Structure formats: structure tokens, C-alpha cells
Amino acid sequence: MDIFWRDGHSYVDYQCYGDVVIFDSTYKTNAYNQPLVLFVETNNHRGSIVFGAALISYETVETYTWLLRIFLESMNGKMPKAVLTDSDEAMRQAIETVMPEARHRLCI
């Protein structure tokens, strides 16, 4: 089972600071043995802000595609200008499908 959540404060933050999104996942390091995916960025005070989070069952193109679509839907369709990820191929393919206008960059 996959679950995504965000709150009203995250929505407001994304409207202000959502030009660039860091899209990252942990690898089964929680009690549920599921990857935790975070959508984060920094604000103009260099503080970290969380736009949303998800627990997913599998790190597949299909799951990431679903997650990115749900994320955009929850943010009223606002597309980021750039998305930063690690070198995960499934994430890259999902970004290319759901956010073709966004520039994909790798975090090192």
C-alpha cells in the first residue's frame, strides 16, 4: 500500500518556494520496511521545508509516476522548474513522463 500526504502549510510553502524540488527516498530504513519519499526544498532563509512525503511499497517507474501525479494534483498542478534527485533510473523516467517541462538535475 502506498500513501502520500501533505498539509496546508506545505501547500502554501510550495506556492512560494516550489520552483525547485528535491525528490529523494530512503531505502527501507523505517519500522514498516518501506521507502520514505520526501519532497523538500529550502526557503529564502536557508531553512528546509517539506512539501510532502510518501511511504511507498516499491521503487518502480509506475510507483514514482503515480506519486508525482498525486503530488502535482495536490499542489493544484503547479509544475516545478527543476527537480533534483539521486541517480535513480525509475525516478528519472517518472519525472520525464509526468514533468517533461521540468529540468532534471542530479544531486551528488
Sequence and secondary structure as in RCSB ss.txt:
>XXXX:A:sequence
MDIFWRDGHSYVDYQCYGDVVIFDSTYKTNAYNQPLVLFVETNNHRGSIVFGAALISYETVETYTWLLRIFLESM
NGKMPKAVLTDSDEAMRQAIETVMPEARHRLCI
>XXXX:A:secstr
  EEE  HHHHHHHHHHTTEEEEEE  S STT   EEEEEEE TTS EEEEEEEE S  SHHHHHHHHHHHHHHT
TT   SEEEE S HHHHHHHHHH TTSEEEE  
